[in-house]
Amino acid sequence: MTCLDSARLGALLESLEAGLLERQTAVRLALLAALAGEHVLLIGPPGTAKSELARRLHRAFDGARYFERLLTRFSTPEELFGPLSLKALEDDRYERLTDGFLPTAGIAFLDEVFKANSAILNALLTLLNEREFDNGSGRERTPLVSVVGASNEVPGDEALQAFFDRFLLRVPVQPVTDAAFSALLQLRPATAAAAQPLDAAERAAVAGAAAQVRLGSEAEAACHALRAWLRAQELSLSDRRWRQWIGLLRVAAATEGRAEVDALDLWTAPYVASTGPQDVPRLAAWFEQELVGAVPQDAPWLTHAVEAFERQLEIEQSAPDDPGAANAAGKLALARSISGSEQGEQLLRMVSGTLEEKLRRRYSPVHVEARVAQVDEVLAQAREQHSLAAQQEQALARRLQGRLWLPPDLAQRLLGAHAHTREVLAGLIARLQHAREAFSRLPVDAQLEAAAPAPVVLEEAAA
């Protein structure tokens, strides 16, 4: 069974994201969750486009009915599940007229979802997890694809944890940052036509393709590493959530045309393993730094080495040559003192270059060779590190090609870490090359004793 064309899904994502500033992650996770038959919880203050995202998600699924409700502690089951059937009551049956209500919806948006009372929450548990609704004495299958829940905060009541657990993905949604504020002010209502929605056959094709996706050894090792890290952080992930998550990752891989789940798919970890928005940054840091190794490096060891060489070079370039230094210095001072006259200016131009050169200390060829050799040794290490950073950046760029679900800003941040390291190393290498050339041009006296100087102490510079 073939899966969806990635270009088709890309166009759908673009349609869903149109006009939703800084919502690429939320849009991608909501659509991916729906394709995997999972539910997503949007956590954030009012006015952050949570309901708009849910309405757009509904338009992505052909034939799926939409249901939306704001829940309060006074909400009644009739508001969500439909009124009681008077005709059924006449026959001593307790049944609801569910048409047009949650049990007949494909995509549902439940705002302030944790404010519902226990009667509603208990019914929702079965509906979300089993896709079934108890109506009277019978249990009915529902066409539910996905529920998008919204809340201003994570529930603190222990009684709500079972319901909270039904949302596989928990996505923080905040007001736009300062970087996007001007775009928000100038934003016009979206007028672009929606992309062609997915029909039931296409969703079935995705499910069939996902069932054939393997869990790669790299991804399995990453899951073990994450589980150990979560344990160290006193966090946990239930067996059910692990299995649901792997199912979602199989859908991601299938729709990207991959035969197996890999470690990069764990970019979703912050939205699955977090207990709330406060856990998302450290889980994201674990993925970027410990799993992917995308850590911008400033190469302090090399910076210290470069600075040490530059200091030594300055010392050796300005060191006076003792024999004849006083006499040469006197001549240069005399030329400068009379430089106000025409003859003085001419004399200064004639002798200053020669005299300043004579003032400089001479070094043996062995001294110069030793300095150049030490710089070359560090240069070789720096170039090796620069080559490694470039290779890592290129390898990651290849792996990121075709990643439909991974948010572009995350991809840019991952590549940017390696690019930063490469650029820092390139700048330091350029400084080293300059120092090498300057050392090689030190004044040489072949008659001096051929003794190698003590190496520049790089460790002291690091301290």
C-alpha positions as CSV (number, residue, x, y, z in Angstrom):
1,M,0.0,0.0,0.0
2,T,1.4,3.4,-1.0
3,C,1.6,6.3,1.3
4,L,0.8,10.0,0.7
5,D,3.0,12.0,-1.5
6,S,5.1,14.3,0.7
7,A,4.5,17.2,-1.7
8,R,0.8,16.8,-1.0
9,L,1.3,16.9,2.7
10,G,3.7,19.8,2.4
11,A,1.0,21.8,0.6
12,L,-1.5,20.9,3.2
13,L,0.9,22.1,6.0
14,E,1.5,25.3,4.2
15,S,-2.2,25.9,4.0
16,L,-2.7,25.2,7.6
17,E,0.1,27.5,8.6
18,A,-0.9,30.5,6.5
19,G,-1.3,33.5,8.7
20,L,-0.5,31.6,11.9
21,L,2.7,33.3,13.1
22,E,5.3,31.2,15.0
23,R,2.9,28.2,15.0
24,Q,4.9,25.8,12.7
25,T,5.6,23.3,15.5
26,A,2.0,23.3,16.8
27,V,0.5,22.9,13.3
28,R,2.9,20.0,12.4
29,L,2.2,18.2,15.6
30,A,-1.5,18.6,15.4
31,L,-1.7,17.2,11.9
32,L,0.8,14.4,12.7
33,A,-1.2,13.5,15.8
34,A,-4.4,13.4,13.7
35,L,-2.8,11.1,11.1
36,A,-1.6,8.8,13.8
37,G,-5.1,8.8,15.5
38,E,-3.7,10.6,18.6
39,H,-4.9,13.7,20.5
40,V,-3.0,16.9,21.1
41,L,-3.3,19.4,24.0
42,L,-2.5,23.1,23.4
43,I,-1.3,24.8,26.6
44,G,-1.3,28.6,26.7
45,P,-3.2,31.8,27.4
46,P,-6.3,32.9,25.5
47,G,-5.9,34.6,22.2
48,T,-3.0,32.5,20.9
49,A,-4.9,30.9,17.9
50,K,-5.6,27.5,19.6
51,S,-9.2,27.3,18.4
52,E,-8.2,28.6,14.9
53,L,-5.6,25.8,14.6
54,A,-8.3,23.2,15.5
55,R,-10.7,24.6,12.9
56,R,-8.1,24.5,10.3
57,L,-7.2,20.9,11.2
58,H,-10.8,20.0,10.6
59,R,-10.6,21.3,7.1
60,A,-7.6,19.0,6.4
61,F,-9.8,15.9,6.7
62,D,-12.5,15.3,4.0
63,G,-15.8,14.1,5.4
64,A,-14.9,14.6,9.0
65,R,-17.5,16.5,11.0
66,Y,-16.4,19.2,13.5
67,F,-17.4,19.8,17.1
68,E,-16.3,22.6,19.3
69,R,-17.2,23.4,22.9
70,L,-16.0,25.6,25.7
71,L,-16.1,23.6,29.0
72,T,-16.8,24.9,32.4
73,R,-17.6,23.3,35.7
74,F,-21.2,23.9,35.0
75,S,-21.2,22.1,31.6
76,T,-23.6,19.2,31.3
77,P,-23.2,16.0,29.4
78,E,-26.0,17.1,27.1
79,E,-23.8,19.9,25.8
80,L,-21.2,17.4,24.6
81,F,-23.0,14.1,23.9
82,G,-26.5,15.3,22.9
83,P,-29.9,15.4,24.6
84,L,-31.8,12.4,25.9
85,S,-34.1,10.8,23.4
86,L,-37.7,11.3,24.6
87,K,-38.8,8.5,22.4
88,A,-36.3,6.1,23.9
89,L,-37.4,7.1,27.4
90,E,-41.0,6.1,26.5
91,D,-39.6,2.7,25.8
92,D,-37.6,2.7,29.1
93,R,-34.3,3.2,27.3
94,Y,-31.8,5.8,28.4
95,E,-30.3,7.0,25.1
96,R,-28.9,10.2,23.7
97,L,-29.5,11.9,20.3
98,T,-25.8,12.2,19.4
99,D,-26.1,13.5,15.9
100,G,-24.2,16.8,15.6
101,F,-22.5,16.3,18.9
102,L,-19.1,14.9,20.0
103,P,-19.9,11.2,19.4
104,T,-20.4,11.9,15.7
105,A,-17.4,14.3,15.2
106,G,-14.2,13.5,13.4
107,I,-12.2,16.5,14.7
108,A,-13.2,18.1,18.0
109,F,-11.9,21.1,19.9
110,L,-12.5,21.2,23.6
111,D,-11.5,24.5,25.2
112,E,-10.6,24.6,28.9
113,V,-10.9,20.9,28.8
114,F,-9.9,20.3,32.4
115,K,-12.7,22.4,33.8
116,A,-15.3,19.7,33.0
117,N,-17.0,17.8,35.8
118,S,-16.3,14.1,36.6
119,A,-19.4,12.9,34.7
120,I,-18.1,14.4,31.5
121,L,-14.5,13.4,32.0
122,N,-15.4,9.8,32.6
123,A,-17.3,9.6,29.4
124,L,-14.5,11.4,27.6
125,L,-11.9,8.9,28.8
126,T,-13.6,6.1,26.9
127,L,-14.3,8.1,23.9
128,L,-10.7,9.4,23.5
129,N,-9.0,6.1,24.2
130,E,-11.4,3.5,22.7
131,R,-13.2,5.7,20.1
132,E,-16.4,4.4,21.6
133,F,-19.3,6.0,23.4
134,D,-21.7,4.4,25.9
135,N,-25.2,5.3,24.8
136,G,-27.8,3.7,26.9
137,S,-27.2,-0.1,27.3
138,G,-25.0,-0.2,24.2
139,R,-21.5,1.0,23.2
140,E,-21.2,2.8,19.8
141,R,-18.2,3.2,17.6
142,T,-17.4,6.8,16.9
143,P,-15.7,8.3,13.8
144,L,-13.3,10.4,15.9
145,V,-10.0,11.2,14.3
146,S,-8.5,13.5,16.9
147,V,-9.4,15.7,19.7
148,V,-7.6,19.0,20.2
149,G,-7.8,20.1,23.8
150,A,-6.9,23.5,25.1
151,S,-6.0,24.7,28.5
152,N,-4.4,27.7,30.1
153,E,-2.4,25.4,32.4
154,V,-1.6,21.8,33.2
155,P,-4.0,20.3,35.7
156,G,-2.7,20.0,39.3
157,D,-5.5,17.8,40.5
158,E,-4.4,14.1,40.8
159,A,-7.9,13.1,39.7
160,L,-7.3,14.7,36.3
161,Q,-4.1,12.9,35.5
162,A,-5.7,10.0,33.8
163,F,-7.5,12.4,31.4
164,F,-4.4,14.5,30.9
165,D,-2.5,11.3,30.0
166,R,-4.9,10.7,27.0
167,F,-3.3,13.6,25.2
168,L,-0.1,12.1,23.7
169,L,1.2,15.5,22.5
170,R,1.3,18.5,24.8
171,V,2.3,21.6,23.0
172,P,2.9,25.0,24.7
173,V,1.5,27.9,22.7
174,Q,2.6,31.5,23.6
175,P,1.9,34.9,22.2
176,V,4.1,35.9,19.3
177,T,7.6,37.1,20.1
178,D,8.9,40.6,19.5
179,A,10.5,39.3,16.3
180,A,7.0,38.6,14.8
181,F,5.1,41.4,16.4
182,S,5.3,43.7,13.4
183,A,4.1,40.9,11.1
184,L,1.2,40.4,13.5
185,L,0.2,44.0,13.3
186,Q,0.2,43.9,9.5
187,L,-1.4,40.5,9.2
188,R,-4.4,40.4,6.9
189,P,-7.1,37.7,7.0
190,A,-6.0,34.6,5.1
191,T,-7.6,34.3,1.7
192,A,-5.6,31.5,0.2
193,A,-7.7,28.5,-0.8
194,A,-7.3,25.5,1.4
195,A,-5.3,22.5,0.1
196,Q,-7.1,19.4,-1.0
197,P,-8.2,17.6,2.3
198,L,-7.3,14.0,3.0
199,D,-10.0,11.4,2.5
200,A,-10.6,8.2,4.4
201,A,-8.7,6.1,1.9
202,E,-5.6,8.2,2.1
203,R,-5.7,8.0,5.9
204,A,-6.0,4.3,5.7
205,A,-3.0,4.3,3.3
206,V,-0.9,6.2,5.8
207,A,-1.9,3.7,8.5
208,G,-1.0,0.8,6.3
209,A,2.4,2.2,5.4
210,A,3.2,3.1,9.0
211,A,2.6,-0.5,10.0
212,Q,5.5,-1.5,7.8
213,V,8.0,1.0,9.3
214,R,10.7,-0.5,11.4
215,L,12.1,0.9,14.6
216,G,15.7,1.4,13.7
217,S,18.5,0.4,16.0
218,E,19.6,4.1,16.3
219,A,16.1,5.1,17.4
220,E,15.9,2.2,19.8
221,A,19.2,3.2,21.4
222,A,18.0,6.8,21.6
223,C,14.8,5.7,23.4
224,H,16.9,3.8,25.9
225,A,19.1,6.9,26.4
226,L,16.0,9.1,26.9
227,R,14.5,6.7,29.4
228,A,17.6,6.8,31.5
229,W,17.7,10.6,31.2
230,L,14.1,10.8,32.3
231,R,14.7,8.6,35.2
232,A,17.6,10.8,36.3
233,Q,15.4,13.8,36.0
234,E,12.7,12.1,38.1
235,L,10.3,12.0,35.1
236,S,8.6,9.0,33.7
237,L,6.7,7.8,30.6
238,S,4.2,5.1,30.8
239,D,4.4,1.9,28.7
240,R,1.2,3.0,26.9
241,R,2.6,6.4,26.0
242,W,5.9,4.8,24.8
243,R,3.9,2.5,22.4
244,Q,1.6,5.4,21.2
245,W,4.6,7.6,20.6
246,I,6.4,4.9,18.5
247,G,3.2,4.5,16.5
248,L,3.2,8.3,15.9
249,L,6.9,8.2,14.8
250,R,6.1,5.4,12.4
251,V,3.5,7.6,10.8
252,A,6.1,10.4,10.5
253,A,8.6,8.1,8.9
254,A,6.1,6.6,6.5
255,T,4.8,10.0,5.3
256,E,8.4,11.1,4.8
257,G,9.1,8.0,2.7
258,R,11.4,6.3,5.2
259,A,11.4,2.6,6.0
260,E,12.5,3.1,9.6
261,V,12.3,5.4,12.6
262,D,15.6,7.1,13.4
263,A,17.0,9.2,16.2
264,L,16.0,12.5,14.6
265,D,12.4,11.5,15.0
266,L,12.9,12.1,18.7
267,W,12.6,15.8,18.2
268,T,9.0,15.2,19.3
269,A,10.3,14.1,22.8
270,P,9.7,17.5,24.5
271,Y,6.0,17.3,23.6
272,V,5.5,13.7,24.6
273,A,7.6,13.2,27.7
274,S,7.0,16.6,29.4
275,T,4.7,17.0,32.3
276,G,4.1,20.6,31.4
277,P,5.7,23.6,29.5
278,Q,8.4,23.8,32.1
279,D,9.9,20.5,31.0
280,V,10.0,21.4,27.3
281,P,13.2,23.4,27.2
282,R,15.3,20.8,29.0
283,L,14.0,18.0,26.9
284,A,14.7,20.0,23.8
285,A,18.2,20.7,25.0
286,W,18.7,16.9,25.6
287,F,17.6,16.2,22.0
288,E,19.8,18.9,20.5
289,Q,22.9,18.6,22.6
290,E,23.1,15.0,23.9
291,L,21.3,13.1,21.1
292,V,22.1,15.1,18.0
293,G,25.3,16.8,19.3
294,A,24.3,20.1,17.8
295,V,26.1,22.3,20.3
296,P,27.7,25.6,19.1
297,Q,31.4,25.5,20.1
298,D,33.6,28.5,20.7
299,A,36.8,26.4,20.8
300,P,38.3,28.0,23.9
301,W,41.4,25.8,23.7
302,L,42.2,27.2,20.3
303,T,41.3,30.8,21.3
304,H,43.8,30.5,24.1
305,A,46.4,29.1,21.8
306,V,45.9,31.9,19.2
307,E,46.1,34.6,21.9
308,A,49.3,33.0,23.3
309,F,50.9,33.0,19.9
310,E,49.8,36.6,19.2
311,R,51.2,37.8,22.5
312,Q,54.5,36.1,21.8
313,L,54.7,37.5,18.3
314,E,54.1,41.0,19.6
315,I,56.9,40.5,22.1
316,E,59.4,39.2,19.5
317,Q,58.5,41.8,16.9
318,S,59.0,44.7,19.4
319,A,62.1,43.3,21.1
320,P,65.1,45.6,20.6
321,D,68.4,44.4,19.2
322,D,70.9,45.3,21.8
323,P,74.1,45.8,19.7
324,G,73.9,49.3,18.2
325,A,70.3,49.9,19.4
326,A,71.1,53.1,21.3
327,N,73.1,54.6,18.3
328,A,70.3,53.7,15.9
329,A,67.7,55.0,18.2
330,G,69.6,58.3,18.5
331,K,69.8,58.8,14.8
332,L,66.1,58.1,14.4
333,A,65.3,60.6,17.2
334,L,67.4,63.2,15.5
335,A,65.7,62.7,12.1
336,R,62.3,63.1,13.8
337,S,63.3,66.2,15.7
338,I,64.2,68.1,12.5
339,S,61.4,66.7,10.4
340,G,59.7,70.1,10.4
341,S,62.1,71.3,7.7
342,E,62.2,70.2,4.1
343,Q,65.6,68.7,4.7
344,G,64.4,67.0,7.9
345,E,61.4,65.4,6.1
346,Q,63.7,64.1,3.4
347,L,66.2,62.7,5.9
348,L,63.4,61.0,7.9
349,R,62.0,59.3,4.8
350,M,65.5,58.1,3.9
351,V,66.6,56.7,7.2
352,S,63.5,55.9,9.3
353,G,62.8,52.6,7.5
354,T,66.4,51.5,7.7
355,L,66.9,52.6,11.3
356,E,63.6,51.0,12.6
357,E,64.7,47.8,10.9
358,K,68.1,48.0,12.7
359,L,66.3,48.5,16.0
360,R,64.5,45.2,15.6
361,R,66.0,42.1,17.2
362,R,67.4,39.4,15.0
363,Y,66.6,35.7,15.4
364,S,68.4,32.6,14.3
365,P,66.8,30.5,11.5
366,V,66.3,27.7,14.1
367,H,64.3,30.1,16.3
368,V,62.0,31.1,13.4
369,E,61.6,27.5,12.2
370,A,60.7,26.4,15.8
371,R,58.0,29.1,16.1
372,V,56.5,28.3,12.7
373,A,56.6,24.6,13.5
374,Q,54.7,25.1,16.7
375,V,52.1,27.2,15.0
376,D,51.8,24.5,12.3
377,E,51.1,21.9,14.9
378,V,48.2,23.8,16.3
379,L,47.0,24.7,12.8
380,A,46.8,21.0,11.9
381,Q,44.6,20.4,14.9
382,A,42.4,23.4,14.2
383,R,42.0,22.4,10.5
384,E,41.1,18.9,11.6
385,Q,38.4,20.3,13.9
386,H,37.2,22.6,11.2
387,S,36.9,19.7,8.7
388,L,35.0,17.7,11.3
389,A,32.6,20.5,12.0
390,A,32.0,21.0,8.3
391,Q,31.4,17.2,7.8
392,Q,29.0,17.1,10.7
393,E,27.1,20.1,9.3
394,Q,26.9,18.5,5.8
395,A,25.9,15.1,7.2
396,L,23.1,16.6,9.3
397,A,21.9,18.7,6.3
398,R,21.6,15.5,4.3
399,R,19.6,13.8,7.0
400,L,17.3,16.8,7.3
401,Q,16.4,16.7,3.7
402,G,12.8,15.5,3.2
403,R,11.9,16.0,6.8
404,L,8.3,17.1,6.5
405,W,7.4,17.3,10.2
406,L,10.5,18.6,11.8
407,P,9.9,22.4,12.2
408,P,12.1,24.6,9.9
409,D,13.2,26.7,12.9
410,L,14.5,23.6,14.7
411,A,16.3,22.4,11.6
412,Q,17.9,25.9,11.2
413,R,19.0,25.8,14.9
414,L,20.5,22.4,14.6
415,L,22.5,23.3,11.4
416,G,23.3,26.7,12.9
417,A,25.1,25.1,15.9
418,H,27.6,23.3,13.5
419,A,27.8,26.4,11.3
420,H,28.7,28.5,14.4
421,T,31.5,26.1,15.3
422,R,32.8,26.0,11.8
423,E,32.8,29.8,11.5
424,V,34.6,30.3,14.9
425,L,37.2,27.8,13.9
426,A,37.7,29.4,10.5
427,G,38.3,32.8,12.1
428,L,40.8,31.4,14.5
429,I,42.6,29.5,11.7
430,A,42.9,32.8,9.8
431,R,44.5,34.4,12.9
432,L,46.9,31.4,13.3
433,Q,47.9,31.7,9.6
434,H,48.6,35.4,10.0
435,A,50.7,34.7,13.1
436,R,52.6,32.0,11.2
437,E,53.4,34.3,8.4
438,A,54.5,37.0,10.8
439,F,56.8,34.6,12.7
440,S,58.3,33.5,9.4
441,R,59.1,37.1,8.5
442,L,61.0,37.9,11.8
443,P,64.4,39.4,11.1
444,V,67.0,36.6,10.7
445,D,70.7,36.6,11.5
446,A,72.3,33.4,10.2
447,Q,75.3,34.1,12.4
448,L,73.4,33.8,15.6
449,E,73.7,30.7,17.7
450,A,71.4,28.0,16.4
451,A,69.3,27.4,19.5
452,A,65.6,26.6,19.5
453,P,63.5,28.8,21.8
454,A,61.3,27.5,24.5
455,P,57.9,26.7,23.1
456,V,55.1,29.2,23.6
457,V,53.3,28.0,26.7
458,L,49.7,27.5,25.6
459,E,48.5,26.0,28.9
460,E,49.2,29.1,30.9
461,A,47.2,31.1,28.4
462,A,44.3,28.8,28.9
463,A,44.5,29.4,32.6
